[in-house]
Amino acid sequence: MDQLSRDIRQADRVKAFTTNGNVLTLTLDDGGTDLAYSYDAIQRTLTRTRGTDSRVVLQNCDVLRFDLR
């Protein structure tokens, strides 16, 4: 979760956000690189994807929802 917090603080903007709250895509201020966090309720994982690099950053997570207000 530290990585997620750091990425959000360093983001230039939110590029996309799903209404079901399972995917958050940020545009980083390092030249426009996109970074996505996606939650899989069946696998109970949160995955961070940047370019072709994809890795699970949280496991055994029962509930996760991105909410923008």
Contacts in CASP RR format, 6 or more apart in sequence:
PFRMAT RR
TARGET T0000
AUTHOR 0000-0000-0000
METHOD contacts of the structure
MODEL  1
MDQLSRDIRQADRVKAFTTNGNVLTLTLDDGGTDLAYSYDAIQRTLTRTR
GTDSRVVLQNCDVLRFDLR
1 58 0 8 1.000
3 48 0 8 1.000
3 57 0 8 1.000
4 37 0 8 1.000
4 46 0 8 1.000
4 48 0 8 1.000
4 57 0 8 1.000
7 26 0 8 1.000
7 28 0 8 1.000
7 35 0 8 1.000
7 37 0 8 1.000
7 48 0 8 1.000
8 26 0 8 1.000
10 28 0 8 1.000
10 29 0 8 1.000
11 26 0 8 1.000
11 27 0 8 1.000
11 28 0 8 1.000
11 29 0 8 1.000
11 35 0 8 1.000
12 26 0 8 1.000
12 27 0 8 1.000
12 28 0 8 1.000
12 29 0 8 1.000
12 32 0 8 1.000
13 26 0 8 1.000
13 27 0 8 1.000
14 24 0 8 1.000
14 25 0 8 1.000
14 26 0 8 1.000
14 27 0 8 1.000
14 68 0 8 1.000
15 25 0 8 1.000
15 26 0 8 1.000
15 27 0 8 1.000
15 34 0 8 1.000
16 23 0 8 1.000
16 24 0 8 1.000
16 25 0 8 1.000
16 36 0 8 1.000
17 23 0 8 1.000
17 24 0 8 1.000
17 25 0 8 1.000
17 66 0 8 1.000
17 68 0 8 1.000
18 24 0 8 1.000
18 66 0 8 1.000
21 39 0 8 1.000
21 65 0 8 1.000
21 66 0 8 1.000
21 67 0 8 1.000
22 38 0 8 1.000
22 39 0 8 1.000
22 40 0 8 1.000
22 41 0 8 1.000
22 64 0 8 1.000
22 65 0 8 1.000
22 66 0 8 1.000
23 36 0 8 1.000
23 37 0 8 1.000
23 38 0 8 1.000
23 39 0 8 1.000
23 66 0 8 1.000
24 36 0 8 1.000
24 37 0 8 1.000
24 38 0 8 1.000
24 66 0 8 1.000
25 34 0 8 1.000
25 35 0 8 1.000
25 36 0 8 1.000
25 37 0 8 1.000
26 34 0 8 1.000
26 35 0 8 1.000
26 36 0 8 1.000
26 37 0 8 1.000
27 33 0 8 1.000
27 34 0 8 1.000
27 35 0 8 1.000
28 34 0 8 1.000
28 35 0 8 1.000
33 50 0 8 1.000
33 51 0 8 1.000
34 50 0 8 1.000
34 51 0 8 1.000
35 48 0 8 1.000
35 49 0 8 1.000
35 50 0 8 1.000
36 48 0 8 1.000
36 49 0 8 1.000
36 50 0 8 1.000
37 46 0 8 1.000
37 47 0 8 1.000
37 48 0 8 1.000
37 49 0 8 1.000
37 57 0 8 1.000
37 66 0 8 1.000
38 46 0 8 1.000
38 47 0 8 1.000
38 49 0 8 1.000
39 45 0 8 1.000
39 46 0 8 1.000
39 47 0 8 1.000
39 61 0 8 1.000
39 64 0 8 1.000
39 65 0 8 1.000
39 66 0 8 1.000
40 46 0 8 1.000
40 47 0 8 1.000
44 59 0 8 1.000
44 60 0 8 1.000
44 61 0 8 1.000
44 62 0 8 1.000
45 56 0 8 1.000
45 58 0 8 1.000
45 59 0 8 1.000
45 61 0 8 1.000
46 56 0 8 1.000
46 57 0 8 1.000
46 58 0 8 1.000
46 61 0 8 1.000
46 64 0 8 1.000
47 54 0 8 1.000
47 55 0 8 1.000
47 56 0 8 1.000
47 57 0 8 1.000
48 54 0 8 1.000
48 55 0 8 1.000
48 56 0 8 1.000
48 57 0 8 1.000
58 64 0 8 1.000
END
